[in-house]
Amino acid sequence: MIARTWHGVVPESKAAEYYQFLLRTGVADYRATPGNRGVYILQRTAGGKTHFLLLTLWDSYEAIKKFAGEDFERARYYPEDPEYLLELEPFVTHYQVSYGPDRPGSE
């Protein structure tokens, strides 16, 4: 299993609206992609800014490419993202999942 993380920052005043936007766009698209095993939204507010960290779980890199395209290391953005985000971070991060609820030794 592969974990994919994306990070974005919005002004605190736009956090609730951006959360709803994420649910309608990225989260819906993640869930609709074959090979997606789950989506988690982590949220933290400090200093007037809200950080969103999206953690998605995937069967394989091929499954990720179904969502992100061949250049799967690049972040995927929607046309409305610049209205919210303070910066469009260009890349995501991938991790091999070796331990967890459905991994050996995690009982």
Protein Blocks (a to p, Z undefined) as FASTA:
>chain_A
ZZddddddddfklmmmmmmmmmmmmmmmmmmpghiabdcdddddeehiacdddddddfbl
klmmmmnommlmbccddfklmmmmmbdcfbdcddddfbdfkbghiZZ
